[in-house]
Amino acid sequence: MRTPRARIGLIIPSMNTLSEPQFAHYCPADLGIHVARLRMSGKWKKPFDQLSEDIAAAASSLADARTDLIVFHCTGASMREGPAGDTRVRDIIKHATGTEAITTGGAIVEALNALGIRKLVLISPYVQSNNDSEIAYLDSAGFSVLADVALGMKGSIEYIAVPPARWVQIALDNARPDADGYLLCCTNTTQIEAVTQIEKALGRPVVNSNQAVMWACLERLRAKLEIAGPLPGVGRLMYAKSTPVSGSTDRHSAR
């Protein structure tokens, strides 16, 4: 086994069971992936001010592994308090560790910008109130959500039971000719396995939470990982390039 060329740390919800295997499967073998679990969703959902000590402790434990990046990796949590909350999380991590921090929300914004997606369809397993928070976050970042689908599921056990084929069918059933692309939100789903098929069927780019974070991390670590061409992973996003700005929700132009 080779020593990793670079390392990332993921702070994930304690109930998440799919991020770890998906990152291990899609990321290059010489990227070390380290995980800290945090009770931050479901019955443990709290404002960031109440989670700040826990976030700092989780980030510090990852920094002990000499991680190059630390990701606050939960779509709903990173978006629910808007861009200001997103910035707050990155500041907590940076202050606690001195390590660059990004969030799932920030990575999604970078991915949408890199693909030139301005008008989109949002699909998630969440209840509608979670979708509403994410729509507000995306709106504040300059995107237009033309339509959204919230499956109204109660938690992670229901999320992970949805097969990739159903995510494909949901996208097809909610296709919009005026959409630039599709956003499949949630880090604890099989959505990433549906990306390629949706892109082929609809002829539009697709962004998923785990895919966007993989891309954002690998873009920042290209030099250390010695990646010259397209990034490992799925979808058109892996061929896109942007100038990463740490966790920013500002627009970046694709190059």
VEXDREN-2710 file (C-alpha; in Angstrom, 1 decimal):
% VEXDREN-2710
k/r/px/py/pz
1/MET/0.0/0.0/0.0
2/ARG/1.4/3.4/-1.0
3/THR/1.6/6.4/1.2
4/PRO/-1.1/8.9/0.1
5/ARG/0.2/11.9/-1.9
6/ALA/-2.6/14.0/-0.3
7/ARG/-5.3/13.7/2.4
8/ILE/-8.7/15.0/2.9
9/GLY/-10.9/15.0/6.1
10/LEU/-14.7/14.7/5.9
11/ILE/-16.9/15.8/8.8
12/ILE/-20.1/13.8/8.1
13/PRO/-23.4/13.3/9.8
14/SER/-23.2/10.4/12.2
15/MET/-26.0/8.6/10.4
16/ASN/-24.3/8.8/7.0
17/THR/-23.2/5.4/5.6
18/LEU/-22.6/6.1/1.9
19/SER/-20.1/8.9/1.7
20/GLU/-17.2/6.8/2.9
21/PRO/-17.6/3.9/0.4
22/GLN/-18.4/6.3/-2.5
23/PHE/-15.3/8.4/-1.9
24/ALA/-13.2/5.3/-1.6
25/HIS/-14.6/4.0/-4.9
26/TYR/-14.4/7.1/-7.0
27/CYS/-11.4/8.9/-5.7
28/PRO/-7.8/8.1/-6.7
29/ALA/-6.0/5.4/-4.7
30/ASP/-3.3/7.9/-3.6
31/LEU/-5.8/10.2/-1.9
32/GLY/-6.1/9.5/1.8
33/ILE/-9.7/9.8/3.0
34/HIS/-10.3/10.3/6.7
35/VAL/-13.7/10.7/8.4
36/ALA/-15.0/12.2/11.6
37/ARG/-18.7/11.7/12.5
38/LEU/-20.8/14.5/14.0
39/ARG/-24.3/14.4/15.4
40/MET/-25.7/17.3/13.4
41/SER/-28.8/16.1/11.6
42/GLY/-32.1/14.4/12.4
43/LYS/-32.9/14.6/16.1
44/TRP/-29.4/16.2/16.7
45/LYS/-30.0/19.1/14.3
46/LYS/-28.8/22.3/16.0
47/PRO/-27.8/25.9/14.9
48/PHE/-24.1/26.3/14.2
49/ASP/-23.6/28.4/17.3
50/GLN/-24.6/25.4/19.3
51/LEU/-22.5/23.0/17.2
52/SER/-19.3/25.1/17.1
53/GLU/-17.4/23.2/19.8
54/ASP/-18.3/19.9/18.2
55/ILE/-17.3/21.0/14.8
56/ALA/-14.0/22.3/16.1
57/ALA/-13.3/19.1/17.9
58/ALA/-14.1/17.0/14.8
59/ALA/-12.0/19.2/12.6
60/SER/-9.1/19.0/15.1
61/SER/-9.2/15.2/15.1
62/LEU/-8.9/15.2/11.3
63/ALA/-6.1/17.7/11.4
64/ASP/-4.2/15.2/13.5
65/ALA/-4.0/13.0/10.4
66/ARG/-2.2/15.9/8.5
67/THR/-5.1/16.5/6.2
68/ASP/-4.6/19.0/3.3
69/LEU/-8.3/19.9/3.3
70/ILE/-11.2/19.5/5.7
71/VAL/-14.8/19.3/4.4
72/PHE/-17.9/20.0/6.4
73/HIS/-19.8/17.4/4.4
74/CYS/-23.5/17.7/4.8
75/THR/-25.6/19.4/2.1
76/GLY/-28.6/20.4/4.3
77/ALA/-26.5/21.5/7.2
78/SER/-24.0/23.6/5.2
79/MET/-26.9/25.4/3.4
80/ARG/-29.6/25.8/6.1
81/GLU/-28.3/29.0/7.6
82/GLY/-27.4/30.6/4.3
83/PRO/-24.1/31.8/3.0
84/ALA/-23.4/33.5/6.4
85/GLY/-23.7/30.2/8.2
86/ASP/-21.6/28.5/5.5
87/THR/-18.9/31.0/6.1
88/ARG/-19.2/30.5/9.9
89/VAL/-18.6/26.8/9.6
90/ARG/-15.4/27.3/7.5
91/ASP/-14.2/29.9/10.0
92/ILE/-14.7/27.5/12.9
93/ILE/-12.7/24.8/11.1
94/LYS/-9.9/27.2/10.0
95/HIS/-9.6/28.7/13.4
96/ALA/-9.4/25.3/15.1
97/THR/-6.9/23.7/12.7
98/GLY/-5.3/26.2/10.4
99/THR/-6.3/23.9/7.6
100/GLU/-8.3/25.1/4.5
101/ALA/-11.9/24.2/4.8
102/ILE/-14.7/23.8/2.3
103/THR/-18.4/22.9/2.6
104/THR/-20.7/20.8/0.5
105/GLY/-22.8/23.9/-0.2
106/GLY/-19.7/25.8/-1.4
107/ALA/-18.5/22.9/-3.5
108/ILE/-22.0/22.7/-5.2
109/VAL/-21.9/26.4/-6.0
110/GLU/-18.4/26.0/-7.6
111/ALA/-19.6/23.0/-9.6
112/LEU/-22.6/24.7/-10.9
113/ASN/-20.5/27.7/-11.9
114/ALA/-17.9/25.5/-13.6
115/LEU/-20.6/23.8/-15.7
116/GLY/-22.3/27.0/-16.6
117/ILE/-25.6/26.0/-14.8
118/ARG/-27.7/29.0/-13.9
119/LYS/-31.2/27.6/-14.1
120/LEU/-31.7/24.1/-12.6
121/VAL/-34.0/21.5/-11.3
122/LEU/-33.4/20.4/-7.6
123/ILE/-34.1/16.8/-6.6
124/SER/-33.6/15.5/-3.0
125/PRO/-34.9/12.9/-0.6
126/TYR/-35.7/15.6/1.9
127/VAL/-38.9/17.1/3.3
128/GLN/-40.0/20.2/1.6
129/SER/-38.7/22.6/4.3
130/ASN/-35.2/21.3/3.7
131/ASN/-35.5/21.9/-0.1
132/ASP/-36.8/25.4/0.7
133/SER/-33.7/26.2/2.7
134/GLU/-31.5/25.0/-0.2
135/ILE/-33.4/27.0/-2.7
136/ALA/-32.9/30.1/-0.6
137/TYR/-29.2/29.4/-0.4
138/LEU/-28.9/28.8/-4.2
139/ASP/-31.0/31.9/-4.9
140/SER/-28.6/34.0/-2.8
141/ALA/-25.7/32.6/-4.8
142/GLY/-27.3/33.8/-8.1
143/PHE/-29.0/30.6/-9.3
144/SER/-32.6/30.0/-10.3
145/VAL/-34.4/26.8/-9.2
146/LEU/-37.0/26.3/-11.9
147/ALA/-38.6/23.3/-10.1
148/ASP/-37.8/21.1/-7.2
149/VAL/-38.7/17.6/-6.0
150/ALA/-38.6/16.7/-2.3
151/LEU/-39.4/13.0/-1.7
152/GLY/-40.4/13.7/1.9
153/MET/-38.3/10.9/3.4
154/LYS/-37.8/10.7/7.1
155/GLY/-34.1/9.9/7.4
156/SER/-31.0/8.1/6.3
157/ILE/-32.4/4.6/6.3
158/GLU/-35.0/5.7/3.8
159/TYR/-32.5/7.7/1.8
160/ILE/-30.1/4.9/1.2
161/ALA/-32.9/2.5/0.1
162/VAL/-33.6/4.5/-3.0
163/PRO/-31.9/2.8/-6.0
164/PRO/-30.0/4.7/-8.7
165/ALA/-32.7/3.8/-11.3
166/ARG/-35.3/5.7/-9.3
167/TRP/-33.2/8.8/-9.2
168/VAL/-32.9/8.5/-13.0
169/GLN/-36.6/8.2/-13.4
170/ILE/-37.3/11.1/-11.1
171/ALA/-35.0/13.3/-13.2
172/LEU/-36.7/12.1/-16.4
173/ASP/-40.2/12.7/-15.0
174/ASN/-39.2/16.3/-14.0
175/ALA/-37.2/17.2/-17.1
176/ARG/-37.3/20.9/-18.1
177/PRO/-36.1/22.0/-21.5
178/ASP/-35.3/25.4/-20.1
179/ALA/-33.0/24.0/-17.4
180/ASP/-29.2/24.3/-17.8
181/GLY/-28.7/21.2/-15.6
182/TYR/-29.9/19.2/-12.6
183/LEU/-28.8/19.1/-9.0
184/LEU/-29.3/16.0/-6.9
185/CYS/-28.8/16.9/-3.3
186/CYS/-27.8/14.8/-0.3
187/THR/-24.5/13.1/0.7
188/ASN/-26.2/9.9/1.9
189/THR/-27.8/8.5/-1.3
190/THR/-27.1/6.4/-4.4
191/GLN/-27.5/9.5/-6.6
192/ILE/-23.9/9.6/-7.8
193/GLU/-24.6/6.3/-9.5
194/ALA/-27.3/7.9/-11.6
195/VAL/-25.4/10.9/-12.8
196/THR/-24.1/9.5/-16.1
197/GLN/-27.4/8.0/-17.1
198/ILE/-29.3/11.2/-16.5
199/GLU/-26.7/13.2/-18.4
200/LYS/-27.0/10.9/-21.4
201/ALA/-30.8/10.8/-21.3
202/LEU/-31.4/14.6/-20.9
203/GLY/-28.3/16.0/-22.6
204/ARG/-27.7/18.3/-19.6
205/PRO/-25.0/18.3/-16.9
206/VAL/-25.8/16.8/-13.5
207/VAL/-24.3/17.8/-10.1
208/ASN/-24.6/15.6/-7.0
209/SER/-23.4/16.5/-3.5
210/ASN/-20.7/13.8/-3.1
211/GLN/-19.6/14.2/-6.7
212/ALA/-19.2/18.0/-6.3
213/VAL/-17.1/17.7/-3.1
214/MET/-14.9/15.0/-4.7
215/TRP/-14.4/17.4/-7.7
216/ALA/-13.7/20.4/-5.5
217/CYS/-11.1/18.5/-3.4
218/LEU/-9.4/17.0/-6.4
219/GLU/-9.3/20.3/-8.2
220/ARG/-7.4/21.8/-5.3
221/LEU/-5.1/18.9/-5.0
222/ARG/-4.3/18.3/-8.7
223/ALA/-0.6/19.2/-8.2
224/LYS/0.0/17.0/-5.2
225/LEU/-1.9/14.1/-6.8
226/GLU/-0.2/14.7/-10.2
227/ILE/-3.5/14.8/-12.1
228/ALA/-3.1/16.5/-15.5
229/GLY/-6.3/15.5/-17.4
230/PRO/-9.9/14.9/-16.4
231/LEU/-10.5/14.1/-12.7
232/PRO/-11.5/10.6/-11.5
233/GLY/-15.2/10.3/-11.0
234/VAL/-18.4/10.6/-12.9
235/GLY/-20.2/13.1/-15.1
236/ARG/-19.3/16.1/-17.1
237/LEU/-18.2/17.9/-14.0
238/MET/-14.9/15.9/-13.9
239/TYR/-13.9/17.5/-17.2
240/ALA/-14.7/21.0/-15.9
241/LYS/-12.2/23.4/-14.3
242/SER/-12.6/26.4/-12.1
243/THR/-10.4/28.5/-10.0
244/PRO/-11.2/27.2/-6.5
245/VAL/-11.8/29.9/-3.9
246/SER/-11.9/28.4/-0.4
247/GLY/-15.6/27.6/0.2
248/SER/-16.8/30.6/-1.6
249/THR/-20.4/31.0/-2.7
250/ASP/-19.3/33.7/-5.2
251/ARG/-19.6/33.0/-8.9
252/HIS/-16.5/31.8/-10.6
253/SER/-16.1/31.7/-14.4
254/ALA/-15.4/28.3/-16.0
255/ARG/-12.2/28.3/-17.9
END
